[in-house]
Amino acid sequence: MTSLYTFRFGRRLVVFTFLLICLFLYVFHQGNTENEMSNSMCHNTRSMPSSQTTLSWKAQNNKLLQPYYRDLNALEATSEHILVLTPILKVEAIDHIDRYFELLDKSTYPNHLISIGILISIPSSPSAEKHQALLHTLTTLVQRFQQRWFNAFHDITIYQRDFHFDFEPADKQQLHSFDFQPYRRSITARARNYLLSTALQNHHTWVAWMDVDIVSYPATIFEDLMRHDVDVIVPNCLLPTNDGSFWGYDRNNWQETDGSMRFQMKVGTDFVMMEGYDELVTGRTLMVDMPTHLGPDHLVPLDGVGASFTLVKAIVHREGANFPSFVFQHQVDTEGFARMIQAMGYSIFGIPSYFVYHAHS
């Protein structure tokens, strides 16, 4: 009796074990299939929220995966997420990194709606060690902010790119000479374009271009600029002074005049117009020379724009506006960007009475 019972129990145990093994293999197979699908979608960093507007399939390991959808129209309905972009091309930025993050952290805009993208140029030159020190300092600072228990930024990403150009040569006079500026600014434009194309994601609604050496601005600056709801908007960028006197910094924010338009008709198409140099008087009206008593709600239309602190609707960049590294309508870099967005039908406005302050350089 005992032996018969034991045998029957053993057969049942074998059958039960076989069924468990079959169930395990089935679950394992389904898990692998879902992981393959998930990996294929995660590697596509430009995938959009699900919708039935556009349908596409991906095949992996000769298996047809489940379709996924991209709805480019849904981008306009995302939350007011800001992408702050800052190219760092000089080692001296190490003196301003702390203040850069301190100002962003003190802004009244929610940190979880702020993404930060920073591009550092690491040249193959004797200054490479200094750039590596800058990178180490920056990485340590980012970890300090992002490892807090609360109020961390949405994300902070550091990029590196060697443009084979030394922004801090021994001959600094040549670097800032008038004749050398078109080439220097074309490299800067390339840096901006690399940073923009890599960092811009689907959930970003605004892009804020900001110099690392901005030393002061109102904590409410993002809300103040966004509420005007224009395509591109810039505050007036000045230099701080001990006596409170007015010294303009960013001269790339300007309006065309009849005189400046006539001048452009007389020069070749490859001639680059630049502001702030004694070698060239363009006749343009600079925003730093405009009246500042009309209040922060007084906007003026602009034809040129800098990037000391500039807020751009993300859709403007998504439509194709970037920073020309070539001569475009007598401009390059940020002023070429202004020309481009005007040609696309977008508008630029400045606020002469709204101040931000840039470090002396």
DODREN-131433 format. One line per 10 residues: number of its first residue (from 1); their letters; for each residue x, y negated, z of N, C-alpha, C. Coordinates in steps of 0.02 Angstrom, whole numbers, padded with zeros to 5 digits. Atoms other than C-alpha are relative to their C-alpha. Example, Ala and Ser with C-alpha at 12.3 -4.5 7.8 and 13.67 -1.06 7.14 Angstrom:
REM DODREN-131433
1	as	00045,00059,00000,00615,00225,00390,00045,-00060,00000 | -00042,00059,-00003,00684,00053,00357,-00039,-00055,00037
//
This chain:
REM DODREN-131433
1	mtslytfrfg	00042,00060,00000,00000,00000,00000,00044,-00063,00000 | -00043,00058,-00005,00136,-00118,00047,00039,-00010,-00064 | -00040,00006,00061,00241,-00080,-00107,-00042,-00026,-00058 | 00044,00022,00054,00092,-00101,-00225,-00015,-00074,00008 | 00015,00071,-00012,00049,-00270,-00146,00059,-00044,-00017 | -00060,00039,00014,00226,-00328,-00158,00011,-00006,-00075 | -00011,00000,00072,00237,-00282,-00342,-00048,-00048,-00035 | 00049,00045,00030,00074,-00369,-00384,00017,-00073,00015 | -00019,00068,-00017,00131,-00524,-00291,00061,-00023,-00041 | -00059,00017,00041,00296,-00516,-00385,-00020,-00017,-00071
11	rrlvvftfll	00022,00016,00067,00206,-00511,-00553,-00034,-00068,-00002 | 00032,00065,-00002,00099,-00657,-00502,00052,-00056,00007 | -00052,00051,-00010,00254,-00750,-00446,00037,-00013,-00066 | -00033,00008,00064,00338,-00718,-00614,-00043,-00041,-00048 | 00045,00037,00044,00186,-00780,-00709,-00005,-00073,00021 | 00005,00068,-00025,00170,-00932,-00597,00063,-00040,-00015 | -00064,00033,00014,00355,-00972,-00617,00006,-00017,-00074 | -00003,00011,00073,00342,-00954,-00807,-00043,-00061,-00019 | 00043,00057,00015,00196,-01076,-00811,00030,-00066,00024 | -00033,00060,-00025,00292,-01201,-00704,00056,-00023,-00047
21	iclflyvfhq	-00055,00016,00046,00441,-01191,-00823,-00028,-00031,-00064 | 00031,00027,00060,00328,-01221,-00973,-00025,-00071,00012 | 00024,00067,-00016,00248,-01370,-00887,00057,-00049,00006 | -00059,00043,-00007,00419,-01442,-00844,00029,-00019,-00067 | -00027,00014,00066,00481,-01425,-01022,-00044,-00048,-00039 | 00046,00045,00035,00326,-01511,-01089,00008,-00072,00026 | -00007,00067,-00030,00342,-01658,-00967,00067,-00031,-00019 | -00067,00025,00018,00529,-01673,-01003,00002,-00024,-00072 | 00002,00019,00070,00497,-01678,-01190,-00038,-00066,-00010 | 00038,00063,00006,00364,-01814,-01171,00039,-00059,00027
31	gntenemsns	-00040,00053,-00028,00480,-01916,-01061,00054,-00023,-00046 | -00051,00019,00048,00619,-01911,-01189,-00028,-00039,-00058 | 00031,00035,00056,00501,-01964,-01326,-00017,-00072,00019 | 00016,00068,-00022,00441,-02114,-01224,00063,-00041,00010 | -00063,00037,-00008,00620,-02162,-01182,00028,-00022,-00066 | -00024,00019,00067,00668,-02159,-01365,-00039,-00059,-00027 | 00041,00056,00023,00523,-02272,-01405,00017,-00063,00038 | -00015,00059,-00040,00564,-02388,-01261,00067,-00030,-00019 | -00066,00024,00019,00748,-02399,-01309,-00001,-00035,-00066 | 00002,00031,00066,00709,-02437,-01489,-00031,-00069,00003
41	mchntrsmps	00031,00065,-00005,00598,-02581,-01437,00042,-00048,00040 | -00041,00044,-00041,00715,-02649,-01304,00060,-00026,-00039 | -00057,00023,00039,00859,-02660,-01427,-00019,-00053,-00050 | 00023,00053,00044,00753,-02773,-01536,-00015,-00061,00042 | 00007,00056,-00045,00781,-02934,-01441,-00047,-00053,-00025 | 00045,00050,00026,00665,-03032,-01554,-00071,00027,-00006 | 00067,-00027,00003,00510,-02923,-01529,-00049,-00048,00033 | 00050,00046,-00023,00352,-03022,-01502,-00054,00037,00041 | 00054,-00033,-00037,00201,-02988,-01389,-00045,00039,-00047 | 00040,-00045,00042,00084,-02852,-01450,-00059,-00037,-00031
51	sqttlswkaq	00056,00028,00036,-00044,-02902,-01580,-00008,00041,-00063 | 00010,-00037,00061,-00114,-02837,-01742,00013,-00044,-00061 | -00014,00044,00057,-00051,-02980,-01851,00049,00032,-00049 | -00050,-00032,00042,00102,-02887,-01916,00016,00068,00029 | -00011,-00069,-00021,00131,-02701,-01909,00064,00026,-00030 | -00061,-00030,00026,00296,-02610,-01925,00015,00063,00040 | -00018,-00063,-00031,00367,-02439,-01885,00076,00005,00003 | -00071,-00015,-00002,00538,-02378,-01834,00008,00076,00005 | -00015,-00072,-00002,00608,-02205,-01863,00067,00010,00035 | -00061,-00016,-00036,00739,-02129,-01749,00006,00075,00005
61	nnkllqpyyr	-00012,-00072,-00001,00816,-01956,-01762,-00053,00037,-00041 | 00047,-00031,00046,00700,-01918,-01908,-00070,00007,00029 | 00067,-00002,-00030,00548,-01949,-01799,-00033,-00067,-00010 | 00038,00061,00009,00416,-02078,-01838,-00029,-00021,00067 | 00021,00023,-00066,00388,-02180,-01682,-00066,-00038,-00005 | 00064,00036,-00004,00229,-02264,-01625,00010,-00072,-00025 | -00008,00068,00026,00199,-02430,-01715,-00002,-00052,00055 | 00004,00057,-00045,00227,-02595,-01626,-00015,-00062,-00041 | 00027,00058,00035,00164,-02768,-01670,00038,-00063,00019 | -00031,00065,-00011,00233,-02944,-01686,-00051,-00054,-00019
71	dlnaleatse	00046,00054,00013,00122,-03097,-01673,00037,-00066,00011 | -00037,00062,-00005,00219,-03256,-01710,-00045,-00058,00020 | 00045,00053,-00021,00063,-03360,-01678,-00005,-00005,00076 | 00006,-00001,-00073,00066,-03310,-01494,00054,-00042,00033 | -00054,00038,-00029,00227,-03408,-01468,-00025,-00068,00025 | 00025,00066,-00019,00126,-03570,-01456,-00040,00003,00065 | 00042,-00006,-00060,00026,-03502,-01309,00039,00020,00062 | -00040,-00021,-00057,00172,-03461,-01194,00003,-00055,00053 | -00006,00049,-00054,00205,-03548,-01028,00055,-00050,-00015 | -00048,00054,00012,00309,-03706,-01017,00068,00020,00027
81	hilvltpilk	-00066,-00025,-00020,00475,-03616,-01005,00054,-00039,-00035 | -00054,00042,00027,00632,-03722,-01029,00064,00040,-00007 | -00066,-00028,00011,00795,-03662,-01103,00050,-00058,00000 | -00052,00051,-00005,00941,-03772,-01049,00063,00026,-00033 | -00059,-00022,00038,01088,-03760,-01170,00056,-00050,00008 | -00058,00042,-00011,01262,-03826,-01136,00062,00032,-00029 | -00065,-00024,00023,01417,-03798,-01242,00056,-00033,00041 | -00058,00025,-00038,01577,-03815,-01140,00062,00012,-00042 | -00056,-00005,00047,01726,-03852,-01251,00065,-00029,00029 | -00059,00029,-00031,01847,-03934,-01129,00010,00029,00070
91	veaidhidry	-00015,-00028,-00066,01935,-03866,-00975,-00020,-00047,00056 | 00017,00049,-00052,01899,-04026,-00880,-00072,00009,00025 | 00069,-00013,-00023,01719,-03964,-00867,-00001,00034,00068 | -00002,-00034,-00065,01775,-03866,-00714,-00012,-00049,00057 | 00011,00051,-00051,01765,-04030,-00618,-00074,-00019,00007 | 00070,00021,00001,01580,-04049,-00659,-00049,00058,00007 | 00045,-00058,-00002,01511,-03872,-00649,-00045,00000,00061 | 00040,00000,-00062,01456,-03886,-00468,-00058,-00049,-00004 | 00051,00052,00005,01363,-04048,-00500,-00053,00018,-00052 | 00045,-00021,00053,01285,-03977,-00658,-00055,00045,00028
101	felldkstyp	00049,-00046,-00028,01201,-03834,-00564,-00037,-00031,00059 | 00033,00033,-00055,01163,-03941,-00413,-00059,-00042,-00024 | 00054,00042,00027,01060,-04062,-00518,-00058,00043,-00026 | 00052,-00044,00025,00966,-03921,-00604,-00039,00032,00058 | 00032,-00032,-00057,00931,-03838,-00437,-00044,-00049,00039 | 00039,00050,-00036,00866,-04001,-00363,-00058,-00027,-00040 | 00056,00025,00040,00748,-04035,-00507,-00065,00028,00026 | 00065,-00022,-00025,00564,-04022,-00465,-00033,00052,-00045 | 00028,-00052,00044,00534,-03905,-00612,00016,00068,00030 | -00011,-00066,-00032,00514,-03724,-00551,00060,00036,-00031
111	nhlisigili	-00060,-00035,00024,00678,-03630,-00563,-00016,00063,-00040 | 00016,-00062,00035,00591,-03472,-00620,-00023,-00013,-00072 | 00018,00018,00069,00539,-03566,-00778,00059,-00033,-00037 | -00060,00029,00031,00717,-03622,-00818,00050,00055,-00016 | -00055,-00043,00022,00839,-03518,-00919,00059,-00045,-00019 | -00060,00039,00013,01018,-03578,-00939,00046,00041,-00045 | -00048,-00031,00045,01134,-03537,-01083,00061,-00045,-00007 | -00063,00038,00002,01316,-03592,-01079,00048,00035,-00047 | -00050,-00028,00046,01442,-03567,-01218,00068,-00031,00016 | -00068,00023,-00013,01628,-03578,-01179,00043,00020,-00058
121	sipsspsaek	-00048,-00015,00053,01757,-03591,-01316,00066,00021,00031 | -00063,-00026,-00026,01909,-03484,-01276,00051,00001,-00057 | -00046,00002,00056,02047,-03535,-01397,00060,00045,00009 | -00062,-00039,-00002,02197,-03429,-01441,00059,-00048,00001 | -00051,00052,-00007,02319,-03557,-01375,00025,00002,00071 | -00026,00001,-00068,02421,-03597,-01220,-00052,-00018,00053 | 00052,00019,-00049,02264,-03668,-01139,-00049,00056,00015 | 00047,-00056,-00010,02179,-03498,-01143,-00004,00019,00073 | 00001,-00018,-00070,02230,-03464,-00963,-00044,-00048,00040 | 00043,00048,-00035,02145,-03624,-00906,-00073,00014,-00015
131	hqallhtltt	00069,-00016,00017,01989,-03574,-00999,-00024,00062,00038 | 00018,-00059,-00038,01991,-03405,-00914,-00013,-00018,00073 | 00013,00024,-00068,02002,-03495,-00746,-00068,-00034,00004 | 00066,00032,00003,01852,-03599,-00798,-00055,00052,-00001 | 00050,-00054,00005,01757,-03442,-00844,-00009,00035,00067 | 00005,-00032,-00066,01798,-03363,-00676,-00038,-00043,00049 | 00034,00047,-00045,01741,-03517,-00581,-00075,-00002,-00016 | 00070,00003,00021,01581,-03525,-00681,-00037,00064,00019 | 00031,-00064,-00016,01544,-03340,-00657,-00014,00005,00075 | 00009,-00002,-00072,01569,-03354,-00469,-00059,-00044,00022
141	lvqrfqqrwf	00054,00047,-00017,01452,-03504,-00461,-00068,00028,-00020 | 00064,-00028,00023,01317,-03418,-00563,-00022,00056,00046 | 00019,-00055,-00045,01322,-03265,-00451,-00026,-00027,00066 | 00023,00030,-00062,01301,-03377,-00299,-00072,-00024,-00005 | 00068,00025,00009,01144,-03456,-00370,-00050,00057,-00012 | 00047,-00052,00020,01067,-03298,-00440,-00008,00056,00051 | 00006,-00052,-00051,01097,-03187,-00289,-00035,-00025,00063 | 00038,00026,-00056,00994,-03297,-00174,-00065,00040,00009 | 00061,-00037,-00014,00841,-03223,-00091,-00060,-00030,-00036 | 00057,00033,00032,00727,-03352,-00174,00026,-00057,-00042
151	nafhditiyq	-00013,00059,00041,00723,-03494,-00301,00057,00010,-00049 | -00049,-00012,00052,00839,-03411,-00425,-00027,-00024,-00067 | 00021,00017,00067,00835,-03468,-00605,-00025,00062,-00037 | 00026,-00057,00038,00746,-03360,-00732,00057,00044,-00025 | -00061,-00035,00019,00914,-03311,-00805,00053,-00051,-00017 | -00058,00040,00019,01088,-03382,-00834,00046,00045,-00040 | -00043,-00040,00044,01193,-03318,-00979,00060,-00042,-00022 | -00062,00033,00022,01373,-03363,-01018,00025,00035,-00063 | -00025,-00026,00063,01435,-03341,-01196,00071,-00025,-00013 | -00067,00021,00019,01611,-03350,-01267,00006,00004,-00076
161	rdfhfdfepa	-00012,00001,00072,01665,-03396,-01442,00063,-00042,-00014 | -00060,00035,00019,01835,-03444,-01512,-00009,-00032,-00069 | 00007,00036,00064,01821,-03578,-01648,00067,-00020,-00029 | -00068,00014,00025,02010,-03586,-01672,00012,-00075,-00006 | -00009,00072,-00002,02007,-03768,-01625,00011,-00020,00073 | -00016,00021,-00068,02086,-03847,-01472,-00030,-00069,00012 | 00032,00064,-00016,01975,-03983,-01401,00041,-00041,00050 | -00043,00036,-00046,02114,-04032,-01282,00073,00006,-00023 | -00069,-00004,00025,02272,-04050,-01389,00046,-00047,00038 | -00049,00045,-00033,02431,-04133,-01329,-00009,-00071,-00025
171	dkqqlhsfdf	00010,00066,00029,02395,-04278,-01447,-00074,-00019,00006 | 00070,00018,-00011,02231,-04340,-01373,-00022,-00059,-00043 | 00017,00057,00042,02240,-04498,-01476,-00025,00022,-00068 | 00023,-00026,00064,02222,-04396,-01635,-00070,00030,00007 | 00064,-00032,-00009,02074,-04300,-01563,-00057,-00051,-00002 | 00053,00051,-00003,01976,-04461,-01535,00007,-00053,-00054 | -00007,00048,00054,02034,-04550,-01691,-00060,00002,-00046 | 00059,00006,00043,01902,-04609,-01813,00001,00051,-00058 | -00005,-00044,00058,01965,-04507,-01961,-00009,00074,00019 | 00003,-00070,-00021,01967,-04346,-01859,-00069,00021,00023
181	qpyrrsitar	00065,-00014,-00030,01789,-04359,-01793,-00045,00045,-00041 | 00044,-00045,00037,01694,-04277,-01937,00018,00074,00008 | -00020,-00070,-00008,01797,-04118,-01920,-00014,00024,00071 | 00012,-00019,-00070,01788,-04116,-01730,-00074,00012,00012 | 00071,-00007,-00012,01601,-04141,-01732,-00031,00058,-00040 | 00024,-00058,00037,01577,-04007,-01864,00012,00064,00040 | -00013,-00057,-00044,01658,-03883,-01743,-00050,00001,00057 | 00049,00004,-00053,01545,-03945,-01605,-00069,00023,-00024 | 00064,-00022,00028,01395,-03918,-01718,-00003,00076,-00007 | -00002,-00074,00005,01449,-03738,-01750,-00011,00031,00069
191	arnyllstal	00009,-00026,-00068,01459,-03711,-01562,-00073,-00004,00021 | 00071,00008,-00018,01283,-03778,-01538,-00042,00053,-00037 | 00040,-00047,00038,01215,-03667,-01676,00009,00072,00024 | -00011,-00066,-00029,01296,-03510,-01606,-00039,00008,00065 | 00034,-00003,-00064,01226,-03549,-01435,-00076,00003,-00009 | 00072,00002,00012,01052,-03590,-01501,-00026,00066,-00027 | 00024,-00060,00033,01034,-03438,-01613,00004,00061,00046 | -00008,-00057,-00046,01092,-03321,-01474,-00046,-00004,00060 | 00035,00007,-00063,01001,-03393,-01325,-00075,-00009,-00006 | 00072,00015,00006,00829,-03443,-01392,-00040,00065,-00003
201	qnhhtwvawm	00042,-00060,-00006,00700,-03312,-01343,-00073,-00018,-00010 | 00071,00010,00017,00515,-03288,-01374,-00038,-00041,00052 | 00039,00032,-00052,00457,-03357,-01207,00020,-00073,00011 | -00021,00069,-00010,00548,-03524,-01221,-00045,-00048,-00038 | 00044,00051,00029,00436,-03674,-01254,00038,-00064,-00016 | -00041,00060,00008,00565,-03814,-01236,00073,00019,00001 | -00072,-00008,-00002,00751,-03827,-01267,00029,-00067,00023 | -00032,00060,-00027,00850,-03952,-01163,00075,00004,-00012 | -00072,00004,00012,01022,-03996,-01230,00030,-00048,00051 | -00027,00039,-00055,01129,-04059,-01088,00076,00007,00003
211	dvdivsypat	-00072,-00001,-00011,01311,-04108,-01067,00015,00025,00070 | -00018,-00026,-00066,01400,-04022,-00924,00020,-00056,00047 | -00024,00055,-00042,01466,-04190,-00862,-00051,-00056,00008 | 00052,00046,-00022,01298,-04274,-00835,00001,00001,00077 | -00011,00003,-00072,01316,-04334,-00656,-00061,-00022,00039 | 00060,00022,-00037,01144,-04405,-00614,-00059,-00006,-00047 | 00063,00011,00034,00964,-04399,-00673,-00056,00012,00049 | 00056,-00010,-00046,00792,-04405,-00590,-00019,00073,00006 | 00019,-00070,-00012,00734,-04242,-00512,-00061,00020,-00041 | 00062,-00013,00038,00571,-04257,-00610,00010,-00006,-00075
221	ifedlmrhdv	-00014,00017,00070,00656,-04278,-00779,-00036,00046,-00049 | 00032,-00046,00047,00585,-04122,-00860,-00075,-00015,-00007 | 00071,00017,00003,00405,-04163,-00813,-00010,-00068,-00033 | 00008,00068,00028,00431,-04347,-00858,00006,00000,-00076 | -00010,-00001,00072,00493,-04307,-01033,-00054,00043,-00034 | 00048,-00046,00031,00374,-04162,-01067,-00070,-00030,-00006 | 00069,00026,00000,00216,-04261,-01026,-00013,-00045,-00060 | 00010,00041,00060,00245,-04372,-01179,-00018,00043,-00060 | 00021,-00049,00051,00221,-04215,-01286,00020,-00021,-00071 | -00026,00016,00066,00331,-04269,-01432,00051,00053,-00020
231	dvivpncllp	-00043,-00054,00026,00443,-04160,-01541,00070,-00003,00031 | -00067,00010,-00028,00610,-04232,-01482,-00001,-00065,00040 | 00000,00060,-00042,00636,-04355,-01340,00066,-00004,00039 | -00064,00010,-00034,00792,-04430,-01261,-00005,-00059,00049 | -00007,00058,-00045,00823,-04540,-01108,00061,-00041,-00021 | -00056,00045,00014,00950,-04681,-01110,00060,00022,00042 | -00058,-00027,-00036,01122,-04612,-01064,00052,-00056,00010 | -00045,00054,-00019,01234,-04735,-00971,00060,00027,00038 | -00057,-00016,-00043,01398,-04737,-00876,-00012,-00029,00069 | 00008,00027,-00068,01393,-04756,-00686,00054,-00052,00015
241	tndgsfwgyd	-00047,00052,-00019,01475,-04913,-00617,-00009,-00016,00074 | 00002,00016,-00072,01518,-04968,-00441,-00044,-00060,00015 | 00038,00061,-00012,01434,-05137,-00460,-00071,00002,-00029 | 00067,-00007,00028,01277,-05070,-00545,-00009,-00033,-00067 | 00005,00032,00065,01317,-05155,-00709,-00019,00052,-00054 | 00028,-00042,00053,01246,-05086,-00872,00054,00016,-00051 | -00049,-00021,00050,01367,-04985,-00979,-00029,00061,-00038 | 00028,-00054,00040,01299,-04879,-01121,00052,00054,-00015 | -00045,-00056,00017,01372,-04707,-01157,-00018,00031,-00066 | 00018,-00037,00061,01276,-04611,-01289,-00024,-00048,-00053
251	rnnwqetdgs	00016,00046,00054,01278,-04717,-01446,-00027,00037,-00062 | 00027,-00038,00056,01210,-04579,-01556,-00077,-00004,-00003 | 00072,00012,00002,01030,-04630,-01513,-00011,-00069,-00032 | 00004,00064,00036,00989,-04764,-01642,-00058,-00002,-00049 | 00049,00013,00054,00869,-04839,-01768,00037,-00028,-00061 | -00026,00029,00062,00909,-04876,-01949,-00025,-00072,-00008 | 00020,00068,00017,00903,-05055,-02010,00005,-00008,-00076 | -00007,00012,00072,00890,-05130,-02184,00073,-00003,-00020 | -00071,00004,00015,01076,-05167,-02176,00034,00067,-00001 | -00032,-00066,-00002,01126,-04990,-02127,-00023,00043,-00059
261	mrfqmkvgtd	00024,-00038,00058,01015,-04917,-02266,00034,-00023,-00064 | -00035,00026,00059,01094,-05031,-02395,00072,00024,-00002 | -00069,-00023,-00002,01267,-04981,-02337,00006,00073,-00024 | -00002,-00070,00019,01228,-04796,-02359,-00009,00010,-00076 | 00010,-00005,00072,01175,-04827,-02538,00064,-00016,-00039 | -00061,00021,00034,01349,-04896,-02577,00057,00051,00009 | -00054,-00047,-00013,01453,-04751,-02509,-00017,00068,-00030 | 00010,-00067,00028,01476,-04573,-02571,-00042,00043,00045 | 00045,-00045,-00037,01363,-04432,-02518,00036,00037,00056 | -00038,-00036,-00051,01504,-04353,-02416,00028,-00046,00054
271	fvmmegydel	-00024,00047,-00050,01536,-04510,-02313,-00040,00009,00064 | 00032,-00012,-00065,01499,-04483,-02127,-00005,-00065,00039 | 00013,00059,-00041,01421,-04625,-02028,00008,00019,00073 | -00010,-00013,-00071,01476,-04634,-01846,-00004,-00065,00039 | 00009,00059,-00043,01437,-04752,-01704,00054,-00005,00053 | -00046,00011,-00055,01550,-04829,-01574,00073,-00006,-00019 | -00069,00006,00023,01707,-04853,-01680,00010,-00068,-00034 | -00014,00066,00029,01787,-05018,-01727,00012,00004,-00075 | -00015,-00008,00071,01833,-04946,-01897,-00063,-00004,-00044 | 00061,-00001,00040,01650,-04940,-01951,-00056,-00037,00037
281	vtgrtlmvdm	00058,00036,-00027,01509,-05063,-01918,-00060,00019,-00043 | 00056,-00026,00039,01348,-04978,-01972,-00059,-00048,-00004 | 00058,00045,-00002,01225,-05115,-01926,-00062,00030,00028 | 00058,-00032,-00029,01110,-04994,-01838,-00016,-00030,00068 | 00021,00022,-00066,01011,-05035,-01681,00006,00059,00049 | -00012,-00053,-00047,01074,-04929,-01537,-00049,-00004,00059 | 00047,00001,-00056,00957,-04877,-01396,00032,-00030,00062 | -00032,00029,-00059,01087,-04929,-01267,-00001,-00076,-00002 | 00005,00073,00006,01064,-05107,-01334,-00071,-00025,00001 | 00070,00020,00001,00875,-05107,-01326,-00023,-00024,00069
291	pthlgpdhlv	00025,00024,-00064,00774,-05196,-01189,-00020,00058,00045 | 00014,-00053,-00048,00754,-05092,-01031,-00051,-00020,00053 | 00047,00025,-00050,00619,-05190,-00939,-00072,00021,-00012 | 00069,-00017,00019,00467,-05112,-01023,-00026,00062,00035 | 00024,-00056,-00040,00457,-04962,-00908,00011,00068,-00033 | -00014,-00068,00024,00476,-04774,-00926,-00052,00028,-00048 | 00051,-00024,00047,00317,-04757,-01030,00006,-00032,-00069 | -00009,00034,00064,00382,-04866,-01170,00047,00042,-00044 | -00039,-00041,00046,00441,-04753,-01312,00016,-00038,-00064 | -00019,00031,00063,00535,-04810,-01466,00019,00056,-00049
301	pldgvgasft	-00019,-00051,00050,00552,-04709,-01628,00075,-00006,-00016 | -00071,-00002,00016,00730,-04657,-01669,00012,00037,-00065 | -00022,-00035,00061,00821,-04602,-01827,00061,00043,00012 | -00058,-00039,-00018,00976,-04534,-01742,-00005,00020,00073 | 00005,-00025,-00068,00996,-04433,-01582,00065,00032,00021 | -00057,-00035,-00029,01136,-04375,-01468,-00024,00061,00037 | 00020,-00060,-00037,01136,-04225,-01353,00028,-00002,00071 | -00020,00004,-00070,01195,-04292,-01185,-00055,00028,00044 | 00059,-00029,-00032,01019,-04253,-01125,-00057,-00010,-00050 | 00051,00003,00053,00892,-04212,-01260,-00048,00058,00008
311	lvkaivhreg	00051,-00052,-00007,00728,-04117,-01245,-00034,00010,-00067 | 00026,-00018,00065,00666,-04027,-01400,-00053,00055,00008 | 00048,-00055,00002,00509,-03925,-01429,00032,00060,-00035 | -00032,-00060,00028,00566,-03747,-01463,-00023,00014,-00071 | 00026,-00013,00067,00456,-03738,-01617,00040,-00037,-00053 | -00041,00037,00048,00566,-03870,-01699,00060,00041,-00020 | -00057,-00043,00016,00715,-03754,-01687,-00023,00063,-00037 | 00024,-00061,00032,00612,-03602,-01735,-00017,-00012,-00074 | 00017,00016,00070,00556,-03690,-01894,00063,-00007,-00043 | -00062,00000,00039,00740,-03699,-01944,00047,-00059,00013
321	anfpsfvfqh	-00043,00058,-00013,00811,-03862,-01874,00058,00020,00044 | -00059,-00012,-00040,00989,-03842,-01815,00049,-00059,-00008 | -00049,00054,00000,01150,-03944,-01810,00047,00010,-00060 | -00041,-00009,00060,01232,-03966,-01981,00074,-00008,00016 | -00073,00006,-00006,01418,-03931,-01978,00030,-00029,-00065 | -00019,00031,00063,01424,-04010,-02151,-00034,-00068,-00004 | 00029,00067,00006,01379,-04184,-02209,-00071,00006,-00027 | 00070,00000,00020,01190,-04201,-02218,-00027,-00070,00007 | 00024,00069,00002,01126,-04372,-02269,00045,-00046,00043 | -00052,00041,-00032,01288,-04452,-02206,00009,00014,00074
331	qvdtegfarm	-00007,-00016,-00072,01279,-04366,-02036,00021,00073,00009 | -00015,-00069,-00021,01343,-04210,-01947,-00023,00008,00072 | 00014,-00017,-00070,01305,-04123,-01782,-00069,-00027,00021 | 00065,00019,-00027,01167,-04203,-01677,-00036,-00051,-00044 | 00032,00049,00044,01136,-04349,-01794,-00022,00032,-00066 | 00023,-00040,00056,01127,-04226,-01938,-00063,00039,00017 | 00061,-00033,-00024,00999,-04131,-01834,-00059,-00048,-00003 | 00054,00050,00003,00898,-04292,-01821,-00024,-00010,-00072 | 00018,00007,00070,00903,-04313,-02010,-00042,00060,-00023 | 00034,-00061,00022,00848,-04133,-02034,-00071,00004,00026
341	iqamgysifg	00068,-00007,-00026,00698,-04138,-01918,-00046,-00054,-00029 | 00041,00050,00033,00639,-04300,-01997,-00021,00023,-00069 | 00017,-00027,00066,00648,-04217,-02167,-00052,00055,00005 | 00049,-00053,-00011,00543,-04076,-02094,-00067,-00027,00023 | 00063,00030,-00021,00409,-04198,-02036,-00008,-00008,00074 | 00003,00010,-00072,00450,-04202,-01851,00024,-00070,00019 | -00016,00068,-00022,00478,-04359,-01748,00046,00001,00061 | -00047,00008,-00056,00607,-04422,-01623,-00018,-00065,00036 | 00013,00060,-00040,00576,-04543,-01480,00051,-00005,00056 | -00044,00014,-00056,00686,-04624,-01351,-00035,-00043,00052
351	ipsyfvyhah	00028,00042,-00054,00648,-04707,-01184,00057,-00044,00026 | -00056,00043,-00021,00766,-04856,-01161,00001,-00013,00075 | 00004,00016,-00071,00706,-04882,-00980,00009,00060,00045 | -00009,-00062,-00041,00734,-04702,-00923,00073,00019,-00003 | -00072,-00007,00000,00914,-04679,-00868,00025,00067,00025 | -00042,-00054,-00026,01031,-04532,-00851,00072,-00025,-00004 | -00068,00026,-00005,01215,-04554,-00809,00051,00054,-00016 | -00053,-00045,00024,01367,-04474,-00889,00066,-00019,00032 | -00065,00013,-00030,01538,-04455,-00811,00045,-00037,-00048 | -00050,00034,00042,01680,-04564,-00875,00046,00053,-00030
361	s	-00043,-00049,00034,01784,-04469,-01002,00055,-00037,-00037
//
